[in-house]
Amino acid sequence: MLIEDAIASLQVHEVPDRAAKMRLYHKVDRAYWGISNPAIDDQARIWRQELNLDERLKLAADLWNTNAHEGRVCAAKLLTQARIRPDDTPAWDLLKSWVPDFDSLAIADLVCLAGHRRLNQIPKRVEEITEWTQSPHMWTRRAAMVITLPWTKQRVPKPEEVAVREMILRWAAAYAKDQTWLIQKSVSWWLRELSRKDPERVQRFLSEHGSKMRISARKDAARLITSLITDDAANLKPEIDFKTQNKM
């Protein structure tokens, strides 16, 4: 599919005045076409059904290279699929190639969501992410935490899953002293999700490393552990709700 035809198929869903509102909301200087996420979802679903893997990879790469918000969102959604056959390695490699371009929460988190599927498919791929934690690019360091959220989900993890979880917690411990707000939020997000399944491990992490974290991040990490919530939690200013940030 020609990229020009793909863009036209998306832009037919443009909502008047939406692009300007999106620019204000996302605060990143790039093109916005004024298309809603549900419309992008529908178009990506059609292309996932109609295009073979090579065509879909080519279209995803071309959409990413538009540097338009909706183009990059659609590129991520084209690769958000539990199983990609016959071989998902090219899709994994393409997703990884986009990480150095991250500059927006909405786009970065959607690519990481697609990455969750590829990591679930081949968990050993997590080893490739270790080097991200040393990147000078803040968004790449943040992505190391966000893309590995699947390791917070196991209620009774296998020994190999525990080993990966502990490796990621070592990354989080190193990040704890980095006062960059988005890095702190990535750590608190990861810990908060882990607290749903293993609150004792999160308590131990916060006892060992919480003093290096921002107060707001520490309390966010402990939000679901009632024994760790202090009386002044109500005085915290609201921060980003990662579950609703992509509504635009």
C-alpha positions as CSV (number, residue, x, y, z in Angstrom):
1,M,0.0,0.0,0.0
2,L,1.3,3.4,-0.9
3,I,1.8,5.7,2.1
4,E,-0.2,8.5,0.3
5,D,-3.2,6.2,0.1
6,A,-2.8,5.2,3.7
7,I,-2.7,8.8,4.9
8,A,-5.8,9.6,2.8
9,S,-7.6,6.7,4.4
10,L,-6.8,8.1,7.8
11,Q,-7.4,11.7,7.1
12,V,-11.0,11.0,5.9
13,H,-11.7,10.7,9.6
14,E,-10.4,14.1,10.5
15,V,-12.5,16.0,13.0
16,P,-12.6,19.8,12.5
17,D,-10.6,21.8,15.1
18,R,-9.4,18.6,16.8
19,A,-5.8,18.9,15.5
20,A,-5.3,22.2,17.3
21,K,-6.6,20.8,20.5
22,M,-4.4,17.8,20.2
23,R,-1.3,20.0,19.7
24,L,-2.1,21.8,22.9
25,Y,-2.7,18.6,24.8
26,H,0.3,16.6,23.7
27,K,2.7,19.6,23.7
28,V,5.0,18.1,21.1
29,D,5.8,20.0,17.9
30,R,4.7,17.7,15.1
31,A,1.8,17.3,12.6
32,Y,-1.6,16.4,13.9
33,W,-4.4,15.3,11.6
34,G,-7.2,15.6,14.1
35,I,-8.2,11.9,14.1
36,S,-9.7,10.1,17.1
37,N,-8.1,7.0,18.6
38,P,-11.2,4.9,17.9
39,A,-11.0,5.8,14.2
40,I,-7.3,4.9,14.1
41,D,-8.1,1.6,15.9
42,D,-10.7,0.7,13.2
43,Q,-8.4,1.5,10.3
44,A,-5.5,-0.4,11.9
45,R,-7.7,-3.4,12.4
46,I,-8.7,-3.4,8.8
47,W,-5.1,-3.2,7.6
48,R,-4.1,-6.0,10.0
49,Q,-6.7,-8.2,8.4
50,E,-6.1,-7.2,4.8
51,L,-2.3,-6.9,4.5
52,N,0.3,-9.6,4.8
53,L,3.1,-9.3,7.3
54,D,5.6,-7.7,4.9
55,E,3.1,-5.2,3.7
56,R,2.1,-4.3,7.2
57,L,5.7,-3.9,8.3
58,K,6.3,-1.6,5.3
59,L,3.2,0.4,6.0
60,A,4.0,0.7,9.8
61,A,7.5,2.0,8.9
62,D,6.2,4.5,6.4
63,L,3.5,5.8,8.9
64,W,6.1,6.2,11.6
65,N,8.3,8.2,9.2
66,T,5.6,10.7,8.6
67,N,6.3,12.0,12.1
68,A,2.6,12.8,12.4
69,H,1.0,12.0,15.7
70,E,-1.7,9.8,14.2
71,G,0.7,8.2,11.8
72,R,2.9,7.1,14.6
73,V,-0.1,6.0,16.7
74,C,-1.3,3.9,13.8
75,A,2.1,2.4,13.2
76,A,2.2,1.1,16.8
77,K,-1.3,-0.3,16.5
78,L,-0.5,-2.1,13.3
79,L,2.0,-4.1,15.3
80,T,-0.1,-4.6,18.5
81,Q,-1.0,-8.2,18.1
82,A,-0.6,-11.2,20.4
83,R,0.8,-13.5,17.7
84,I,2.5,-12.4,14.5
85,R,3.2,-15.3,12.2
86,P,5.3,-16.8,10.8
87,D,8.1,-14.9,12.5
88,D,7.7,-11.8,14.7
89,T,11.4,-10.9,14.7
90,P,11.1,-8.2,12.0
91,A,8.2,-6.6,14.0
92,W,10.2,-6.7,17.2
93,D,13.2,-5.2,15.4
94,L,11.0,-2.4,14.0
95,L,9.5,-1.6,17.3
96,K,13.0,-1.3,18.9
97,S,14.2,0.9,16.1
98,W,11.5,3.5,17.0
99,V,12.5,3.8,20.7
100,P,15.3,6.5,20.0
101,D,12.6,8.6,18.4
102,F,10.3,8.7,21.5
103,D,9.3,12.2,22.6
104,S,5.7,11.8,23.6
105,L,3.9,9.8,26.3
106,A,1.0,8.7,24.1
107,I,3.2,7.4,21.3
108,A,5.9,5.9,23.5
109,D,3.3,4.0,25.6
110,L,1.5,2.6,22.6
111,V,4.8,1.3,21.1
112,C,5.6,-0.2,24.5
113,L,2.2,-1.8,24.6
114,A,2.9,-3.4,21.2
115,G,6.3,-4.5,22.7
116,H,4.5,-6.3,25.6
117,R,3.1,-8.8,23.0
118,R,6.5,-9.4,21.5
119,L,8.1,-9.9,25.0
120,N,5.3,-12.2,26.0
121,Q,6.0,-14.2,22.8
122,I,9.7,-14.5,23.5
123,P,10.6,-13.5,27.1
124,K,14.3,-13.9,26.5
125,R,14.1,-10.6,24.5
126,V,14.1,-8.7,27.8
127,E,17.9,-9.2,27.8
128,E,18.1,-6.8,24.8
129,I,16.5,-4.1,26.9
130,T,19.2,-3.9,29.5
131,E,21.3,-1.5,27.5
132,W,18.3,0.9,27.3
133,T,18.8,1.6,31.0
134,Q,22.2,3.2,30.2
135,S,21.0,5.4,27.3
136,P,21.5,9.2,27.4
137,H,18.1,9.5,25.9
138,M,15.6,9.8,28.8
139,W,12.7,8.4,26.8
140,T,14.7,5.2,26.1
141,R,15.5,4.8,29.8
142,R,11.9,5.3,30.7
143,A,10.8,2.7,28.0
144,A,12.9,0.0,29.7
145,M,10.4,0.2,32.7
146,V,7.2,0.6,30.6
147,I,7.9,-2.2,28.1
148,T,8.7,-4.6,30.9
149,L,5.4,-4.2,32.8
150,P,4.3,-7.7,31.9
151,W,6.7,-8.9,34.6
152,T,4.5,-7.3,37.3
153,K,1.5,-9.4,36.3
154,Q,2.5,-12.9,37.5
155,R,0.8,-13.8,40.8
156,V,2.9,-17.0,41.2
157,P,5.9,-16.3,39.0
158,K,8.2,-19.1,37.8
159,P,11.8,-19.0,38.9
160,E,12.9,-17.5,35.6
161,E,10.2,-14.9,35.9
162,V,11.3,-14.0,39.4
163,A,14.9,-13.6,38.0
164,V,13.7,-11.1,35.4
165,R,11.6,-9.3,37.9
166,E,14.6,-8.9,40.2
167,M,16.7,-7.6,37.3
168,I,14.1,-5.0,36.5
169,L,13.9,-4.0,40.2
170,R,17.7,-3.4,40.1
171,W,17.1,-1.1,37.2
172,A,14.5,0.7,39.2
173,A,16.9,1.0,42.2
174,A,19.4,2.7,39.9
175,Y,16.6,5.0,38.6
176,A,15.5,5.9,42.1
177,K,18.1,8.6,42.4
178,D,17.3,10.1,39.0
179,Q,15.0,13.0,39.8
180,T,13.7,13.3,36.3
181,W,10.0,13.4,36.7
182,L,9.1,10.9,33.9
183,I,11.8,8.5,35.2
184,Q,10.4,8.7,38.7
185,K,6.9,8.1,37.3
186,S,8.0,5.0,35.4
187,V,9.5,3.5,38.5
188,S,6.4,4.3,40.6
189,W,4.1,2.9,37.9
190,W,6.1,-0.4,37.7
191,L,6.1,-0.7,41.5
192,R,2.4,0.1,41.8
193,E,1.5,-2.6,39.3
194,L,3.8,-5.1,41.1
195,S,2.1,-4.2,44.4
196,R,-1.1,-5.8,43.1
197,K,0.6,-9.2,43.0
198,D,3.6,-8.9,45.4
199,P,3.1,-6.0,47.9
200,E,5.7,-7.4,50.2
201,R,8.4,-7.1,47.5
202,V,7.4,-3.5,46.9
203,Q,7.5,-2.7,50.6
204,R,11.0,-4.1,50.7
205,F,12.0,-2.0,47.7
206,L,10.6,1.2,49.2
207,S,12.3,0.5,52.5
208,E,15.7,0.1,50.7
209,H,15.4,2.7,48.0
210,G,12.3,4.9,48.7
211,S,14.3,7.6,50.4
212,K,16.1,8.4,47.1
213,M,12.8,8.8,45.2
214,R,10.6,11.9,45.0
215,I,8.0,11.9,47.7
216,S,5.2,12.0,45.2
217,A,6.7,9.0,43.3
218,R,7.2,7.0,46.5
219,K,3.6,7.6,47.6
220,D,2.3,6.8,44.1
221,A,4.2,3.5,44.2
222,A,2.7,2.7,47.6
223,R,-0.8,3.8,46.7
224,L,-2.3,0.3,46.7
225,I,-0.5,-0.7,49.9
226,T,-2.6,0.8,52.6
227,S,0.0,0.2,55.3
228,L,2.4,2.6,53.5
229,I,0.0,5.5,52.7
230,T,0.7,8.4,55.1
231,D,-1.7,11.0,56.4
232,D,-0.4,13.7,54.0
233,A,-1.1,11.7,50.9
234,A,-4.2,13.8,50.3
235,N,-2.0,16.9,49.9
236,L,-0.2,15.6,46.9
237,K,-0.9,17.4,43.6
238,P,-2.5,15.2,41.0
239,E,-0.2,13.8,38.3
240,I,-0.7,12.0,35.0
241,D,-3.1,9.1,35.1
242,F,-1.4,6.7,32.7
243,K,-4.7,4.9,32.1
244,T,-6.4,8.0,30.6
245,Q,-3.5,9.9,29.0
246,N,-4.1,8.4,25.5
247,K,-7.7,9.5,25.2
248,M,-6.7,12.2,22.8
